[in-house]
């Protein structure tokens, strides 16, 4: 049992190293910003004296590695600096919206994951049938659609004139759960449509890969029903690739959220990031990039660990 | 009832597309020489349709000034005019002719996406092949760097880099090219790794062939098929990323006509039941679908896959 924990510990270590390098890249963002950071903050009020004083206060005169360590310890303590645009604390700005973005991603995942698993199993069961071909063609098509196209098609048909759902899902105060489900339905559906096709195709491929194995043939010869063969015998062995694909798509949801949030004016991190990028508000962009990249690395890490644990050959190795 | 008419139109569109694909395939088979015609005969209808669409896009992009009734920036009427005889698709939020902007968009959006893909591809494949052939510390250095760059989600990384360098077309091309080059590098290196261990490469090395000759003469011809398919896929990704950035207002800047920002500018019309803003988005989707169809066919052919 111990070697599996060593393997997982190694993977965790690698994840920490990745996070460290990612944070380094994001930190370098401020270093590479053309012009003087202090000058940028002060704007009109920049005289040589105030700039020098601010440089001293922000510690910009320290060598780079000292500044990185200071920045990193601040980040670990939850202090991401202040926004250049309005002087608000970046942690507060992010904190207010992070929950919304996570909720939206969860909402979409809660629809997309069961749906795509089910469709994938059905496509494997009825492979080469009309249903399978149709599913494959729509998968290829939906991968090719820009997210905003899917979003606006949904708005066109399900919102607006004679529509049922609101085309704009901004809410100011905390909405009740039902209200949230209703208001965020279109963005969640858009994200679902974007990721379902890929997950479904990979689930189908992972299962079909196994159907040629001798033990499946054995099960078939025993006279088991095709559905039972796939669910009981093929699915457990196909879990590792399926988990990986799901994690990949959840990670994709995190970035896909940016465009979808802008379309639906959803008060999440993506919208905040887009605004900050056009205003070149570096601390805010840094903070959000750190959150997104961290979530992305963590998801991939979890997927690797789960895929390892789902393989009995690795868990019970002699 | 609405559902049934929708189904009918969907079926009609699919049938029309298939017929166009078939007609195009027949035309291509008759005009091309014998050897090439044999290749095209195996082409599925979807790929025929894809090739036809790509050809049309290229024609529109090249002859945009001749086809478009108005200039792309000229204000020719009131805002949001409905479809009529003069302005076939109406006017946009500033009163510019929608059809003309759609036609010029083919040139701008597709052209920029193509240039970006070409840049990403050159960068990624040259470095990937080099890493595979030279090996050792160069390979380690490049591979680890690419691993780290790929650990950050592409769109987020693009946004971060655009904040640093500022939003402009040139910056966007460079940023996306660098990010996508990492993906090309992975593939080029993996493909070349399998070729480098072949005997004929060993023989070429013993003959004393130089690095450049080794890459261009021995390895590249054998790595071409997967790389060409990757070029098509990469183009789709780059095209979608650029459209997304333009849609967010961070990519191609006005007044240049561009499909992503056209959707954004006219989006308000959608809530009033007007489909005009969907047209540029549909143009993006149609091109990516077409390229995907052709790539699918090529991949199928290259791998000799039979289901």
Interface residues (C-beta under 8 A of the other chain):
Chain A: X18 X21 X22 X25 X26 X29 X32 X33 X128 X140 X141 X143 X144 X145 X146 X147 X148 X149 X152 X153 X155 X156 X159 X160 X161 X167 X251 X252 X254 X255 X258 X259 X262 X263 X273 X274 X276 X277 X278 X280 X281 X282 X285 X286 X288 X289 X292 X293 X296 X297 X300
Chain B: X147 X148 X151 X152 X153 X154 X155 X156 X157 X159 X160 X162 X163 X164 X166 X167 X236 X240 X243 X244 X247 X248 X249 X250 X260 X263 X264 X267 X270 X271 X272 X273 X275 X277 X278 X281 X282 X284 X285 X288 X289 X291 X292 X293 X296 X307
